[in-house]
Amino acid sequence: MTSLDPMTSDSDAFRRVPFGGPANRQAGPEDRARFGRLLGAGIWLFFLGNPLGRLFDDGNSALVRWGGMAALAVFVVVYLHGLSRIPEFHMDHQYVLAWVYISVLLVCFWVVVPGAGDQALTCLVFIAALAMAVLPKWQSFTVVVVLFASITAAAHWIDGWSTHGNNFAVLLASAAVYSFRLAWQRQAKLMLAERDLSELAVEEERARIARDLHDILGHSLTVISVKAELAERLLDTDIERVRAELADLQRLTRDALADVRSTAHGIRGISLPGEIASARMALESAGIQPSLPTVADEVPSRWRELFAWTLREGVTNVIRHSQATECTVELDAESIRVSDDGRGPCPDNGSGNGLEGLRQRARLVGATVTTSSGTGEKGFALTVTVPA
């Protein structure tokens, strides 16, 4: 009888699909859908020509004839208006109002009966279609069964009446509407799933950028702080060294700003050789003896970014927390280990934002992150192992 908007059994999910409420009026998709429903329904309204033609029989009085015509006019208006409000009925649980619409249609049907006789049974087909569209599933099924039984019983018990196939038309129209209802319900759920996936992707990207910013700023600010303290200590003894440290501070600040900007634009890159060089400089500035590999050629290219992040996080933690005198980095094709001889893990070393971000990076590629004691059973060690 007509096509329907998406309807789901979950009214909260239904609310999340845009149907052109006040906030969506400018886009107009609901207006087009509404027009499509009314156009589809209007095609079938020519069947009401049967009761309308019977109203003009010579045996009908003027009151019966014009009363029936007025009832048919009201019937058409209420039916079409009900179809135009399908989303509102389900979104706002306006099922009492839906029953009011159906009741008005039934009253119009009874007003048409005296003049149209059994041809008025055609009206019940449209009532069944509207009920299937606007009522909860089991209520709509009940209405269809009652209307089918009523048409069949009326043709059997009232002399001269025939079903004219309207009882089976009730079933066919209801089945057609219900098939549209199921199809659009699935479409609505698909729309919700796509929206949830897009929102999840946005959240994951935000989390990724947050992790990158944490790691970048944590490392850069740590090195800047160490160099500033070193410059302050050397201020009265080695002015040339102070100038060199201040130049490094300016460079580090510019690099950190550039890294933040590139991360915000999603183009942040990090290289393992670059991190080895940066780690050596940062450890020496902090007064920690570095023991680092000079090359990273044996590390497969697919693991280099993860190892670079591991090195950055590990060295940052050593400088911040360890009070160590030596930091050792061991690197091979399947693992990287950053260890120190300091005071051991601090309370947040196993659950801080940096390590948690590193664990998330590792999980994405199937790697594992472990922590243990460092050099000579002292200090702290961070190890990342990748699949063989």
C-alpha positions as CSV (number, residue, x, y, z in Angstrom):
1,M,0.0,0.0,0.0
2,T,2.9,2.4,0.8
3,S,6.5,2.6,1.6
4,L,7.6,3.3,5.1
5,D,10.4,5.1,7.0
6,P,12.9,3.1,9.0
7,M,11.4,1.7,12.2
8,T,13.3,-0.2,14.8
9,S,12.1,-1.9,17.9
10,D,14.5,0.2,19.9
11,S,13.1,3.7,20.1
12,D,16.4,5.2,21.3
13,A,18.2,3.9,18.3
14,F,15.3,5.2,16.1
15,R,15.8,8.7,17.5
16,R,19.5,8.6,16.5
17,V,18.6,8.3,12.7
18,P,17.9,11.7,11.2
19,F,14.4,11.9,9.9
20,G,14.3,15.6,9.2
21,G,13.1,17.0,12.5
22,P,13.5,20.8,13.1
23,A,17.3,20.5,13.1
24,N,17.3,18.8,9.7
25,R,14.7,20.8,7.9
26,Q,17.1,22.4,5.6
27,A,18.5,19.2,4.2
28,G,15.0,17.9,3.2
29,P,15.5,14.1,3.2
30,E,12.4,13.6,5.3
31,D,10.3,15.8,3.1
32,R,11.2,13.7,0.1
33,A,10.5,10.5,2.1
34,R,7.2,12.0,3.2
35,F,6.2,12.9,-0.3
36,G,7.2,9.4,-1.5
37,R,4.9,7.8,1.1
38,L,2.0,10.0,0.2
39,L,2.6,9.4,-3.5
40,G,2.7,5.6,-3.0
41,A,-0.4,5.7,-0.9
42,G,-2.3,7.9,-3.4
43,I,-1.8,5.4,-6.2
44,W,-3.9,2.9,-4.3
45,L,-6.6,5.3,-3.2
46,F,-8.4,4.7,-6.5
47,F,-9.9,1.5,-5.0
48,L,-12.0,3.8,-2.9
49,G,-13.9,4.5,-6.1
50,N,-15.9,1.3,-5.5
51,P,-17.6,2.6,-2.3
52,L,-17.8,6.1,-3.8
53,G,-19.6,4.8,-6.9
54,R,-22.1,2.8,-4.7
55,L,-22.9,6.0,-2.8
56,F,-24.5,7.5,-6.0
57,D,-27.0,4.6,-6.3
58,D,-30.5,5.8,-6.8
59,G,-31.6,4.0,-3.6
60,N,-29.5,6.2,-1.3
61,S,-31.0,9.3,0.2
62,A,-29.2,12.7,0.0
63,L,-28.2,12.5,3.6
64,V,-26.7,9.0,3.2
65,R,-25.0,10.0,0.0
66,W,-23.4,13.2,1.1
67,G,-22.7,11.9,4.6
68,G,-20.8,9.0,3.0
69,M,-18.9,11.3,0.7
70,A,-17.9,13.5,3.5
71,A,-16.8,10.4,5.5
72,L,-14.7,9.2,2.6
73,A,-13.1,12.6,2.3
74,V,-12.2,12.6,6.0
75,F,-11.0,9.0,5.6
76,V,-8.5,10.0,2.9
77,V,-7.2,13.0,4.7
78,V,-6.7,11.1,8.0
79,Y,-5.2,8.2,6.3
80,L,-2.6,10.3,4.4
81,H,-1.8,12.4,7.4
82,G,-1.3,9.3,9.5
83,L,1.2,8.0,6.9
84,S,3.1,11.3,6.9
85,R,3.6,10.9,10.7
86,I,5.0,7.4,10.8
87,P,8.4,8.4,12.3
88,E,6.8,10.5,15.0
89,F,4.5,7.7,16.1
90,H,7.5,5.4,16.7
91,M,10.1,7.9,17.9
92,D,7.8,9.5,20.6
93,H,5.8,6.4,21.4
94,Q,2.6,8.1,20.2
95,Y,0.7,4.9,20.0
96,V,-2.4,6.3,21.7
97,L,-2.5,8.9,19.0
98,A,-2.1,6.2,16.4
99,W,-5.1,4.4,17.8
100,V,-7.0,7.7,17.6
101,Y,-6.2,7.9,13.9
102,I,-7.4,4.3,13.4
103,S,-10.5,4.9,15.4
104,V,-11.4,7.9,13.2
105,L,-11.0,5.7,10.1
106,L,-13.3,3.1,11.6
107,V,-15.9,5.7,12.3
108,C,-15.7,6.9,8.8
109,F,-16.0,3.4,7.6
110,W,-19.3,2.9,9.5
111,V,-20.7,6.2,8.1
112,V,-20.0,4.9,4.6
113,V,-21.6,1.5,5.2
114,P,-25.3,2.6,4.9
115,G,-24.7,4.0,1.4
116,A,-22.0,1.8,0.1
117,G,-22.9,-1.6,1.6
118,D,-20.3,-4.3,1.2
119,Q,-18.2,-2.1,-1.1
120,A,-17.3,-0.1,2.1
121,L,-15.2,-3.1,3.2
122,T,-12.5,-1.7,0.9
123,C,-11.9,0.9,3.6
124,L,-10.8,-1.8,6.0
125,V,-7.9,-2.7,3.7
126,F,-6.5,0.8,4.1
127,I,-7.1,0.7,7.9
128,A,-5.1,-2.6,8.1
129,A,-2.2,-1.0,6.1
130,L,-2.1,2.1,8.4
131,A,-2.3,-0.1,11.5
132,M,0.7,-2.2,10.3
133,A,2.6,1.0,9.7
134,V,2.0,3.0,12.9
135,L,1.3,0.4,15.7
136,P,3.7,-1.8,17.6
137,K,4.2,-5.2,15.9
138,W,1.9,-7.4,17.9
139,Q,-0.9,-4.7,18.1
140,S,-0.8,-4.3,14.3
141,F,-0.9,-8.1,13.8
142,T,-4.0,-8.2,16.1
143,V,-5.7,-5.5,14.1
144,V,-5.1,-7.4,10.8
145,V,-6.5,-10.6,12.2
146,V,-9.6,-8.9,13.5
147,L,-10.2,-7.1,10.2
148,F,-9.7,-10.2,8.2
149,A,-12.2,-12.1,10.4
150,S,-14.7,-9.2,10.4
151,I,-14.8,-9.0,6.6
152,T,-15.1,-12.8,6.2
153,A,-17.9,-12.9,8.9
154,A,-19.8,-9.9,7.5
155,A,-19.9,-11.5,4.0
156,H,-21.1,-14.8,5.6
157,W,-23.8,-13.4,7.9
158,I,-25.1,-10.3,6.1
159,D,-27.5,-11.1,3.2
160,G,-26.3,-9.9,-0.1
161,W,-22.8,-9.0,1.1
162,S,-19.6,-10.3,-0.5
163,T,-16.0,-10.0,0.6
164,H,-15.1,-8.9,-3.0
165,G,-11.6,-10.3,-2.0
166,N,-11.1,-7.6,0.6
167,N,-10.4,-10.1,3.3
168,F,-7.4,-11.4,1.4
169,A,-6.5,-7.9,0.3
170,V,-6.2,-7.1,4.0
171,L,-3.6,-9.9,4.4
172,L,-1.7,-9.0,1.2
173,A,-1.6,-5.2,2.0
174,S,-0.5,-5.9,5.5
175,A,2.2,-8.3,4.4
176,A,3.5,-5.7,1.8
177,V,3.6,-3.0,4.4
178,Y,5.3,-5.3,6.9
179,S,7.9,-6.2,4.4
180,F,8.7,-2.5,3.8
181,R,8.8,-2.1,7.6
182,L,11.3,-4.9,8.0
183,A,13.5,-3.7,5.1
184,W,13.6,-0.1,6.4
185,Q,14.2,-1.3,10.0
186,R,17.3,-3.2,8.7
187,Q,18.3,-0.1,6.9
188,A,17.9,2.0,10.0
189,K,20.1,-0.4,12.0
190,L,22.7,-0.3,9.2
191,M,22.7,3.5,9.4
192,L,23.2,3.3,13.1
193,A,26.0,0.8,12.8
194,E,27.7,3.0,10.2
195,R,27.4,6.0,12.4
196,D,28.7,4.1,15.4
197,L,31.7,2.9,13.4
198,S,32.4,6.4,12.2
199,E,32.2,7.8,15.7
200,L,34.5,5.0,17.0
201,A,37.0,5.8,14.2
202,V,36.9,9.5,15.3
203,E,37.4,8.5,19.0
204,E,40.3,6.2,18.1
205,E,42.0,8.9,16.0
206,R,41.6,11.4,18.9
207,A,43.1,8.8,21.2
208,R,46.0,8.2,18.8
209,I,46.7,12.0,18.5
210,A,46.5,12.3,22.3
211,R,49.0,9.4,22.8
212,D,51.4,11.0,20.2
213,L,51.1,14.4,21.8
214,H,51.8,12.9,25.2
215,D,54.8,11.0,24.0
216,I,56.2,13.9,22.0
217,L,55.7,16.6,24.6
218,G,56.7,14.3,27.5
219,H,60.0,13.6,25.8
220,S,60.7,17.1,24.4
221,L,59.8,18.9,27.6
222,T,61.9,16.5,29.7
223,V,64.9,17.2,27.6
224,I,64.3,20.9,27.6
225,S,64.0,20.9,31.4
226,V,67.2,18.9,31.7
227,K,69.1,21.3,29.4
228,A,67.7,24.4,31.1
229,E,68.9,23.0,34.5
230,L,72.3,22.3,33.0
231,A,72.6,25.8,31.5
232,E,71.7,27.3,34.9
233,R,74.5,25.3,36.6
234,L,77.0,26.3,34.0
235,L,76.1,29.9,33.9
236,D,78.9,31.1,36.2
237,T,81.6,28.7,34.9
238,D,81.3,28.0,31.2
239,I,79.5,30.7,29.3
240,E,80.2,29.1,25.9
241,R,78.6,25.8,27.0
242,V,75.6,27.8,28.2
243,R,75.3,29.4,24.8
244,A,75.4,26.0,23.2
245,E,72.8,24.6,25.6
246,L,70.5,27.6,24.9
247,A,70.9,27.1,21.2
248,D,69.9,23.5,21.8
249,L,66.9,24.7,23.8
250,Q,65.7,26.9,20.9
251,R,66.1,24.0,18.4
252,L,64.3,21.5,20.7
253,T,61.5,24.0,21.2
254,R,61.1,24.5,17.5
255,D,61.2,20.8,16.8
256,A,58.6,20.1,19.5
257,L,56.3,22.7,18.0
258,A,56.8,21.2,14.6
259,D,56.1,17.7,15.9
260,V,52.9,18.9,17.6
261,R,51.7,20.6,14.4
262,S,52.4,17.5,12.3
263,T,50.8,15.2,14.8
264,A,47.7,17.3,14.8
265,H,47.5,17.0,11.0
266,G,48.0,13.3,11.2
267,I,51.4,13.2,9.4
268,R,53.6,12.6,12.4
269,G,56.5,10.3,11.5
270,I,59.2,8.9,13.9
271,S,62.4,7.2,12.9
272,L,64.5,4.7,14.9
273,P,67.9,6.1,14.0
274,G,66.7,9.6,14.8
275,E,65.4,8.5,18.2
276,I,68.8,6.8,18.9
277,A,70.6,10.0,18.3
278,S,68.1,12.0,20.3
279,A,68.2,9.6,23.2
280,R,72.0,9.8,23.3
281,M,71.9,13.6,23.5
282,A,69.1,13.6,26.1
283,L,70.9,11.1,28.4
284,E,74.2,12.8,28.2
285,S,72.5,16.1,29.0
286,A,70.9,14.5,32.1
287,G,74.3,13.2,33.2
288,I,73.4,9.6,32.5
289,Q,75.9,7.4,30.7
290,P,74.2,6.0,27.5
291,S,75.0,2.6,26.1
292,L,73.1,2.6,22.8
293,P,73.4,0.8,19.5
294,T,75.0,2.8,16.7
295,V,72.8,1.4,13.9
296,A,69.4,-0.2,13.5
297,D,69.8,-2.0,10.2
298,E,68.9,-5.4,11.6
299,V,65.4,-4.2,12.7
300,P,62.8,-4.9,10.0
301,S,61.2,-1.7,8.6
302,R,57.7,-2.7,9.8
303,W,58.9,-2.7,13.5
304,R,61.1,0.4,13.4
305,E,58.3,2.9,14.3
306,L,57.2,0.8,17.3
307,F,60.8,0.4,18.5
308,A,61.3,4.2,18.1
309,W,58.3,4.9,20.3
310,T,59.6,2.4,22.8
311,L,63.0,4.0,22.9
312,R,61.5,7.4,23.3
313,E,59.2,6.3,26.2
314,G,61.9,4.3,27.9
315,V,64.5,7.1,27.8
316,T,62.0,9.7,28.9
317,N,61.1,7.5,32.0
318,V,64.8,7.0,32.8
319,I,65.5,10.7,32.7
320,R,62.4,11.6,34.7
321,H,62.2,8.9,37.3
322,S,65.2,6.6,37.6
323,Q,68.0,8.7,39.2
324,A,70.2,6.3,37.2
325,T,73.8,6.7,36.2
326,E,73.7,4.4,33.2
327,C,71.1,3.6,30.6
328,T,71.5,0.6,28.2
329,V,69.5,-0.1,25.1
330,E,69.6,-3.5,23.6
331,L,68.2,-3.9,20.1
332,D,67.7,-6.8,17.7
333,A,65.3,-7.9,15.0
334,E,62.6,-9.1,17.4
335,S,62.9,-6.9,20.5
336,I,64.1,-3.7,22.1
337,R,65.1,-3.4,25.8
338,V,65.7,-0.1,27.6
339,S,67.2,-0.6,31.1
340,D,68.8,1.5,33.8
341,D,70.6,1.1,37.1
342,G,68.5,3.5,39.0
343,R,66.0,3.2,41.9
344,G,63.6,0.9,40.2
345,P,60.0,1.4,39.1
346,C,58.1,4.3,40.5
347,P,54.4,3.8,41.4
348,D,53.0,4.9,38.0
349,N,55.7,3.1,35.8
350,G,53.3,0.2,35.2
351,S,50.2,2.2,34.6
352,G,51.2,5.7,33.5
353,N,49.9,7.3,30.3
354,G,53.1,6.8,28.4
355,L,53.4,3.1,29.1
356,E,49.7,2.6,28.5
357,G,49.9,4.4,25.2
358,L,52.9,2.1,24.3
359,R,50.9,-1.0,25.2
360,Q,48.1,0.1,22.9
361,R,50.5,0.7,20.0
362,A,52.0,-2.8,20.7
363,R,48.6,-4.5,20.8
364,L,47.7,-3.1,17.4
365,V,50.6,-5.0,15.8
366,G,50.6,-8.1,18.0
367,A,53.7,-7.1,20.1
368,T,54.0,-7.5,23.8
369,V,55.3,-5.0,26.4
370,T,57.0,-6.3,29.6
371,T,58.6,-4.6,32.6
372,S,61.2,-6.0,34.9
373,S,64.3,-5.2,37.0
374,G,67.1,-3.4,35.2
375,T,70.9,-3.7,35.2
376,G,72.3,-5.9,38.0
377,E,68.8,-6.6,39.5
378,K,68.6,-2.9,40.1
379,G,66.7,-0.2,38.3
380,F,64.0,-0.7,35.7
381,A,63.8,-2.4,32.3
382,L,61.2,-1.9,29.5
383,T,61.0,-4.6,26.8
384,V,59.0,-4.8,23.7
385,T,58.9,-8.1,21.8
386,V,57.4,-8.4,18.3
387,P,56.1,-11.6,16.7
388,A,58.8,-13.7,15.0
